[in-house]
Amino acid sequence: MKRGYSKLLYNQRNKDETIMSVMKRLFGEHLMSRLIRTQNRELSFRCITYNMHRLTNLIILMMFST
C-alpha cells in the first residue's frame, strides 16, 4: 500500500484537511441550501470568502511588519 502513493501528492492532504478545518471553524459546518446546485454555489462562495479573509490578514500583517 505504501508504494502506491506518491509522497509529494499525499503530503498535500495535510494542507487540504487544515484548510477545511479552518473553513468549518470560521463559517460553520452546515450548509443552509437544500438543492445540490445551490449547495455547490454556497461552498464556492465560502471558498472565495476564505481566500479574501486570508488575503486581508496577510496584507495587514505586511503593513505592520514593515
Sequence and secondary structure as in RCSB ss.txt:
>XXXX:A:sequence
MKRGYSKLLYNQRNKDETIMSVMKRLFGEHLMSRLIRTQNRELSFRCITYNMHRLTNLIILMMFST
>XXXX:A:secstr
 GGGS HHHHTHHHHHHHHHHHHHHHH S     SHHHHHHHHHHHHHHHHHHHHHHHHHHHHHH 
